[in-house]
């Protein structure tokens, strides 16, 4: 007899409705959790991943995406623990990618580069990993490498502000202030469109710094 589980998850949507989520397997629970992450329902997503793991301890995507949910909640040690477990069960781009973001945040630039490289070997179109690896390369002053990765991230998604921001940082490292100014301005424009006031102001400030350094 198949194990049958019904999860009741309150989803705060524009219609303010409550949906009953029917989950018949660990994989299905994991997929529901992934959808909840996209809706920024991180705690509910974690409950789905917890259930998935209780149904199948080898459900590596549940660990990987639980790591991602914990990252958004800034519970960083749980990020690493879950990413490590996911990779131990089955190496995958999601777990490597989120562990790369964790290592970048901790200033472990070499480890961040290794993790994002592993992720990209598994999924060459993982845009976020190019952006994260670019930031890690800026951290070790590999500005040429950072420039290349940022450019690849922009090719994959030319509406992602942080890719322009990190490319500008690499250009500043190379003292190409004209290009850096243009990219900071583009980043600021996109941050503004996304309602990100903090990063908008920071990018505008850095664009001004570049303008002052242009001879």
Secondary structure by P-SEA (a helix, b strand, c coil): ccbbbbbbcccccccbbbbbbbbccaaaaaaaaaaaaaacaaaaaaaaaaaaaaacccaaaaaaaaaaaaaaacccaaaaaaaaaaaaacccaaaaaaaaaaaaaacaaaaaaaaaaaaaaacccaaaaaaaaaaaaaaacaaaaaaaaaaaaaaaccccaaaaaaaaaaaaaacaaaaaaaaaaaaaaaaaaacaaaaaaaaaaaaaaaaaacc
